[in-house]
Amino acid sequence: MARLWSCNYLRQKVLEEIVPSEGREAMKQGGVFVHSLEHYFGPDLALPDYRDVGCQDGAELMLSLAHDIKRDSFRSAALCLPHFDTDLGFLISRFWPHEDKSARILSRLFELFCQTPRHEVTVNLGDDTTEAGRRLTRIVLNILASGHTYLEPQVVFRVRKGTSFAPSDTNYDLLMLALDLARDRKGIAFSLMDSALNSQWMNLVTYNSHGLRVEPQHGDLYLGCRGQVVPGRVSLNVPLLESYGEDSLLQALGVAARLLAHRLEVVQSESLQRTLPLIINLVGLSSNSSVFDCLALVSKRVLRLREEYGRNFLLSATADDVRFTYSTPGPASGLMSPVLAASLQHMLPGGHCYLAKAGTHRSKEELYHQLAEAQQVGVSFLRFSVDDTRCAACALPVAASGPCPACGTESRRTVIYNGSRLEECMRNADNPESPTVLWLSS
């Protein structure tokens, strides 16, 4: 409890003392969201290196490493488990003859990262198609599907180069297992960077919850396609800003640039300030968003901000409510996805991500067809969205059965946001007449 208070206190002090006043006001209004409020920039992906560690007791060592990483970092970082055969697999390979024990070890590892302050875990699957890798992928997916872990990880499943779309592929069953999981568990995303339209960008990918691509302008800073560092990210609430007009969006871009530049001045050396990519993410884009009418203007504004501050600002986007021909038949909707993808590809070098609705009412075959269509039109990252399940008492995001790890309550409620921000929904959670939130007893 003392540590939780300490973390919240530090976050509040940073908000008061480091974030400029105009940034605080924009954040309070809901137009700008800073993804991490810490006294320093932590990496977006924390990559523990297990290769050089002895393996006298694989299970205990793995758990102690995870505990140490969590204990030493209260920032909003993500633990990435990139290559199971060389990293995590090295530690638990001795347990392959006892698959149940492997599952228990992984489940325990996941649980370590659900304690407050809560940390995201990004699990990358689909690369390792060896028999050992396939077995571990199946174990991870089955653990998550069983609901016996409180962790709500970001699961990134790589398709095409690793696991193929073809039903004849030996890994097709794993793809369908992941799609089945995506029907009712949040945080399941599919990377489509191996498609013909995206393969040239493959080595520039950073896998995280928003599916951001980073275009390195200084190659020495980035090595490999995993674990690339995104030292700062600010999101703009596009639907809200659009409601106030075009000038509001342009002003918010300036606020975001000021927030990122100011924080970087406090914590980084001058030699790095001009090279590190600082992401301004446009959240909530839809196929009829007015932003696409002024993308050129937005891009020019970012270029001017880059020159003004001498910082490497990059635009990215997280698109909502994108219409696909499979889910919305008709000649007009068939043009929406390619046009949107092309716009994002050329105008937003930071990357693009699409959100698509899932749910138990949809079959895994439906999701499969939507995934196949997405890769044909150049989507780089498809994430399926389901209703958010939370503890009925403290609203901790947890879908697993059993006592809540924060308060012990076993009841759950599902929240549907109706396009509103989470903070607004939580304020109105006890008001049954509120149009911004719908609580459903589970």
matplotlib code that plots the C-alpha trace (Angstrom):
import matplotlib.pyplot as plt

x = [0.0, 2.9, 4.5, 1.2, 0.8, 4.4, 3.8, 0.6, 2.3, 5.2, 2.8, 0.9, 4.0, 5.2, 1.9, 2.1, 5.8, 7.0, 4.1, 3.6, 0.5, -1.1, -0.6, -2.3, -5.3, -5.5, -5.2, -8.0, -10.3, -9.7, -8.2, -4.6, -3.5, 0.1, 0.8, 3.2, 3.7, 7.1, 10.1, 12.0, 11.4, 11.3, 11.5, 8.2, 9.3, 11.5, 13.4, 15.0, 17.9, 17.8, 20.5, 23.5, 21.8, 22.6, 19.8, 20.3, 16.6, 14.7, 11.3, 12.5, 15.1, 12.5, 10.1, 12.7, 13.8, 10.3, 9.7, 12.9, 12.0, 8.5, 9.9, 12.4, 10.0, 6.7, 6.6, 4.0, 6.4, 5.7, 7.6, 8.1, 8.7, 10.1, 11.7, 10.6, 13.2, 16.2, 14.8, 12.0, 12.2, 15.7, 14.6, 11.6, 12.7, 13.5, 9.8, 8.6, 8.0, 5.7, 3.5, 1.3, 4.2, 5.2, 1.7, 1.8, 5.1, 3.8, 0.6, 2.5, 4.8, 1.7, 0.2, 3.3, 2.5, -1.1, -0.3, -0.8, 0.8, -0.3, 2.1, 1.3, 2.8, 3.2, 3.4, 4.6, 3.5, 3.7, 7.4, 8.7, 7.2, 9.4, 7.7, 8.8, 7.6, 4.3, 3.8, 4.6, 2.3, -0.6, 0.1, 0.0, -3.2, -4.8, -3.8, -5.4, -8.5, -9.1, -9.5, -7.2, -4.8, -5.6, -3.3, -4.8, -1.7, -1.4, -1.0, 0.5, 0.1, 2.3, 0.7, 2.0, 5.8, 5.4, 1.8, 0.2, -3.4, -3.5, -5.6, -3.0, -0.3, 0.8, 0.4, -3.1, -4.6, -2.7, -4.1, -7.6, -7.0, -5.8, -8.8, -11.1, -9.5, -10.0, -13.7, -14.1, -10.7, -9.4, -5.8, -5.5, -3.9, -2.6, 0.5, 0.3, 3.6, 4.6, 2.0, 3.1, 2.0, 3.9, 7.0, 9.3, 8.5, 9.0, 12.3, 10.9, 8.2, 7.9, 5.3, 3.2, -0.4, -1.0, 0.8, 3.1, 5.6, 8.8, 10.7, 14.3, 16.1, 19.3, 19.9, 22.5, 19.8, 17.7, 18.9, 16.5, 12.7, 11.9, 12.3, 12.7, 12.5, 9.7, 10.8, 7.6, 4.1, 1.1, -2.3, -4.9, -8.6, -9.6, -13.4, -13.4, -11.1, -13.0, -16.1, -14.3, -13.1, -9.9, -8.1, -8.6, -6.7, -3.8, -3.6, -3.6, -0.7, 1.3, 0.4, 1.5, 4.8, 5.4, 4.7, 7.1, 9.9, 9.6, 9.9, 12.8, 14.7, 14.4, 15.7, 17.8, 21.2, 21.4, 23.0, 19.9, 17.2, 17.3, 17.2, 14.7, 11.3, 8.5, 5.1, 2.0, -0.8, -4.2, -6.7, -10.3, -10.0, -13.0, -13.5, -15.6, -13.2, -12.7, -9.0, -8.6, -9.7, -6.8, -4.1, -1.7, -2.3, -1.7, 1.5, 2.8, 2.1, 4.1, 7.0, 7.0, 6.9, 9.9, 11.8, 10.7, 11.7, 14.5, 12.8, 12.0, 8.1, 6.3, 2.6, 0.8, -2.8, -5.1, -8.3, -11.6, -14.8, -13.1, -15.5, -14.5, -16.4, -16.9, -18.7, -20.4, -21.3, -21.8, -19.8, -19.0, -17.6, -15.2, -13.2, -13.0, -10.3, -7.8, -8.2, -7.8, -4.7, -3.1, -3.7, -2.1, 0.7, 1.8, 0.8, 1.5, 5.0, 4.6, 2.4, -1.2, -3.5, -7.1, -9.6, -12.4, -15.3, -15.3, -17.5, -18.9, -21.7, -19.1, -17.5, -13.7, -14.4, -15.8, -12.7, -10.6, -12.2, -11.9, -8.2, -7.6, -9.2, -7.3, -3.9, -5.1, -5.7, -2.5, -3.5, -0.4, -1.9, -5.4, -6.7, -10.1, -12.1, -14.4, -16.4, -14.3, -14.8, -13.9, -14.2, -17.7, -16.3, -13.0, -13.3, -9.9, -9.7, -9.9, -11.9, -10.6, -12.9, -12.2, -11.3, -10.1, -6.4, -7.0, -10.1, -11.1, -14.5, -15.6, -18.3, -17.6, -19.3, -18.9, -18.6, -19.4, -18.0, -20.3, -17.4, -16.6, -13.4, -12.7, -12.5, -15.9, -17.4, -16.0, -17.4, -20.8, -20.6, -23.1, -25.6, -27.9, -29.3, -25.9, -25.6, -21.8, -21.6, -23.5, -22.7, -23.8, -23.8, -21.9]
y = [0.0, 2.4, 1.7, 2.4, 5.7, 6.6, 5.9, 7.9, 10.8, 10.9, 10.9, 13.8, 15.8, 15.3, 16.4, 19.6, 20.4, 19.1, 19.3, 22.9, 24.7, 24.6, 20.9, 20.3, 22.2, 20.3, 17.0, 18.0, 18.9, 15.4, 16.5, 15.4, 12.2, 11.6, 7.9, 8.0, 10.6, 9.9, 11.8, 10.3, 8.7, 5.0, 2.7, 1.7, -1.8, -3.2, -6.1, -8.3, -10.3, -13.9, -15.2, -14.7, -15.8, -19.1, -21.6, -23.5, -23.3, -22.0, -21.5, -19.6, -17.5, -16.5, -15.4, -13.5, -11.6, -10.7, -9.5, -7.4, -5.7, -4.9, -3.7, -1.4, 0.1, 1.8, 3.5, 2.5, 0.1, -3.2, -6.4, -7.9, -11.7, -11.6, -14.9, -17.9, -20.3, -18.1, -16.1, -17.5, -20.9, -21.3, -21.1, -23.4, -25.9, -28.4, -28.6, -29.6, -33.2, -31.8, -29.4, -28.7, -27.4, -25.1, -23.7, -23.1, -21.3, -19.0, -18.4, -17.4, -15.1, -13.4, -12.9, -11.0, -8.3, -7.7, -6.4, -2.6, -0.5, -2.4, -3.1, -4.0, -7.2, -7.6, -11.1, -11.6, -14.8, -16.3, -15.9, -19.1, -22.0, -24.7, -27.5, -26.1, -22.6, -24.0, -25.7, -22.6, -20.5, -23.0, -23.0, -19.1, -18.9, -21.6, -20.0, -16.7, -18.4, -20.3, -17.1, -18.3, -15.3, -11.7, -10.4, -8.6, -8.7, -7.2, -10.3, -9.5, -12.4, -12.1, -13.4, -14.5, -14.8, -16.8, -18.2, -18.3, -17.6, -20.8, -23.6, -26.0, -24.4, -26.3, -23.2, -22.4, -24.0, -21.5, -18.6, -19.9, -20.4, -16.8, -15.5, -17.5, -15.9, -12.4, -13.0, -12.3, -11.2, -7.7, -6.8, -9.4, -7.8, -9.2, -7.8, -7.8, -6.2, -9.2, -8.4, -7.2, -3.6, -3.5, -5.7, -2.8, -1.4, -4.7, -3.8, -0.6, -2.1, -1.6, -3.9, -2.3, -1.8, 0.8, -0.9, 2.1, 2.0, 4.1, 5.4, 5.8, 8.8, 7.8, 4.1, 3.6, 4.2, 1.3, -2.3, -5.0, -5.0, -5.6, -3.5, -0.2, 2.6, 5.1, 7.5, 9.7, 9.4, 11.8, 11.0, 13.5, 12.8, 13.4, 13.2, 15.6, 18.1, 17.9, 19.0, 22.3, 22.8, 22.6, 25.2, 23.2, 20.2, 22.4, 24.0, 20.5, 19.5, 22.4, 21.4, 17.8, 19.0, 21.3, 18.5, 16.1, 18.7, 20.0, 16.6, 15.6, 18.8, 17.8, 14.3, 13.8, 15.0, 17.4, 14.7, 12.6, 15.3, 15.8, 12.1, 10.3, 9.9, 11.6, 10.2, 12.3, 9.8, 10.7, 8.5, 7.8, 8.3, 7.0, 6.6, 9.8, 11.8, 15.4, 15.0, 13.4, 16.7, 18.5, 15.8, 17.9, 20.9, 18.7, 17.3, 20.7, 21.8, 18.9, 19.8, 23.3, 22.1, 19.8, 22.8, 25.0, 22.7, 20.8, 17.5, 14.4, 14.6, 11.8, 11.5, 8.1, 7.1, 4.6, 4.3, 3.3, 2.3, 1.4, -0.2, -3.3, -4.8, -8.1, -6.5, -3.7, -4.9, -2.3, -0.6, 2.5, 0.8, -1.1, 2.0, 3.2, 0.9, 1.3, 5.1, 5.2, 3.0, 5.0, 8.2, 6.9, 5.3, 8.5, 11.1, 9.5, 8.0, 7.0, 4.1, 3.1, 0.7, -0.3, -1.4, -3.8, -5.0, -8.5, -10.3, -13.8, -13.1, -13.2, -16.4, -16.9, -17.5, -14.0, -12.5, -14.6, -13.1, -9.6, -10.2, -11.5, -8.4, -6.1, -7.4, -7.1, -3.3, -2.6, -2.5, -3.0, -3.8, -5.0, -5.1, -6.5, -4.6, -6.3, -4.9, -4.0, -6.2, -4.7, -5.4, -4.3, -2.7, -1.0, -0.9, -2.6, -4.0, -7.8, -10.4, -13.4, -15.3, -15.3, -12.6, -9.2, -8.8, -5.3, -5.6, -9.2, -8.8, -11.6, -9.9, -8.3, -5.7, -4.9, -1.3, 0.0, 3.4, 4.8, 6.9, 8.6, 8.8, 6.3, 9.1, 10.4, 6.9, 6.2, 9.5, 8.5, 4.8, 5.1, 7.1, 4.6, 7.5, 8.5, 8.3, 7.9, 4.6, 1.3, -1.1, -4.6, -7.1, -10.2]
z = [0.0, 0.9, -2.5, -4.3, -2.5, -3.3, -7.1, -7.2, -5.3, -7.7, -10.7, -9.2, -8.5, -12.0, -13.3, -11.2, -11.6, -14.9, -17.2, -18.5, -17.4, -20.9, -21.0, -17.7, -18.8, -22.1, -20.2, -17.8, -20.8, -22.3, -25.6, -24.8, -23.0, -21.9, -21.8, -18.9, -16.2, -14.7, -13.6, -16.6, -19.9, -19.7, -22.8, -24.2, -24.3, -21.5, -22.8, -20.1, -21.5, -20.3, -22.6, -20.3, -17.1, -15.5, -15.2, -12.0, -11.2, -14.2, -12.6, -9.6, -11.5, -14.1, -11.4, -9.5, -12.6, -13.4, -9.8, -9.8, -13.1, -11.7, -8.4, -9.9, -12.4, -11.6, -15.0, -17.6, -19.3, -21.0, -20.6, -24.0, -24.3, -27.9, -28.9, -26.8, -28.3, -27.3, -24.3, -22.2, -23.8, -22.6, -19.0, -19.2, -21.9, -19.1, -18.3, -21.8, -20.7, -18.0, -19.9, -16.9, -14.9, -17.8, -17.8, -14.0, -14.3, -17.1, -15.3, -12.2, -14.3, -15.7, -12.2, -11.0, -13.5, -12.5, -9.0, -8.5, -9.8, -12.8, -15.6, -19.2, -20.6, -24.4, -25.5, -29.2, -30.8, -34.3, -35.0, -33.6, -35.6, -34.2, -32.3, -29.0, -30.0, -31.2, -27.9, -25.9, -28.0, -27.4, -23.6, -23.5, -25.4, -23.4, -20.1, -21.3, -22.6, -19.3, -17.4, -14.6, -14.7, -13.8, -16.5, -19.4, -21.7, -25.1, -27.3, -30.7, -33.1, -36.2, -39.4, -42.8, -42.5, -39.3, -39.1, -42.4, -43.5, -45.5, -43.9, -45.1, -43.0, -40.0, -37.8, -39.1, -35.9, -33.7, -35.8, -35.3, -31.6, -31.3, -33.2, -31.0, -28.0, -29.6, -29.6, -25.9, -24.5, -25.0, -26.0, -28.8, -31.9, -35.2, -36.9, -40.7, -41.5, -43.6, -46.3, -49.7, -48.9, -45.6, -46.0, -46.8, -43.3, -41.5, -39.8, -38.5, -36.4, -32.7, -31.2, -28.4, -27.5, -30.1, -33.0, -33.7, -36.4, -36.0, -38.9, -37.7, -39.2, -37.5, -38.0, -35.2, -32.6, -33.6, -34.0, -35.1, -35.5, -31.8, -28.8, -30.5, -28.1, -28.2, -25.5, -25.5, -26.7, -26.4, -27.8, -29.1, -28.7, -32.3, -32.0, -29.1, -30.8, -34.1, -32.3, -31.5, -35.1, -37.1, -35.1, -31.9, -33.5, -34.6, -31.2, -29.6, -31.8, -30.4, -26.8, -27.5, -29.0, -26.0, -23.5, -25.2, -25.8, -22.2, -20.6, -22.8, -21.9, -18.2, -18.5, -21.6, -22.9, -25.8, -28.0, -27.9, -28.0, -31.7, -32.7, -30.4, -32.1, -30.1, -31.1, -31.4, -31.8, -33.3, -31.5, -32.5, -36.3, -38.2, -41.9, -42.1, -39.9, -41.0, -40.2, -43.7, -45.2, -43.6, -43.3, -45.4, -43.1, -40.0, -41.5, -42.3, -38.8, -37.4, -39.7, -38.4, -34.8, -35.6, -36.9, -34.0, -31.2, -33.0, -32.1, -34.1, -33.8, -35.7, -36.4, -35.9, -35.7, -34.0, -36.1, -34.7, -36.6, -39.8, -42.3, -44.1, -47.1, -45.2, -42.3, -44.2, -47.7, -50.4, -53.2, -51.2, -48.1, -50.3, -50.9, -47.3, -46.1, -49.0, -49.0, -45.2, -45.4, -48.2, -46.3, -43.2, -45.0, -46.7, -44.2, -40.9, -40.8, -37.2, -38.2, -38.2, -36.3, -36.8, -34.2, -35.2, -33.1, -31.8, -29.2, -28.5, -31.0, -33.8, -34.9, -35.3, -39.0, -39.3, -37.6, -39.9, -43.0, -41.6, -40.9, -44.4, -45.9, -43.7, -44.9, -48.5, -48.2, -46.4, -42.7, -40.6, -37.2, -36.5, -33.0, -32.0, -29.4, -26.9, -23.9, -20.9, -17.9, -14.5, -10.8, -9.7, -6.5, -7.4, -11.2, -11.7, -15.2, -14.6, -16.5, -14.6, -12.2, -8.5, -6.0, -7.4, -6.7, -5.4, -3.2, -3.1, -4.7, -6.9, -8.9, -12.3, -14.4, -18.1, -19.2, -22.7, -23.2, -25.9, -27.3, -24.0, -22.1, -19.3, -16.6, -17.6, -17.6, -14.1, -12.7, -14.0, -13.2, -10.3, -12.4, -14.2, -16.4, -17.7, -21.5, -21.4, -19.7, -19.5, -16.7, -17.3, -14.4, -15.2]

ax = plt.figure().add_subplot(projection="3d")
ax.plot(x, y, z, "-o")
ax.set_aspect("equal")
plt.show()
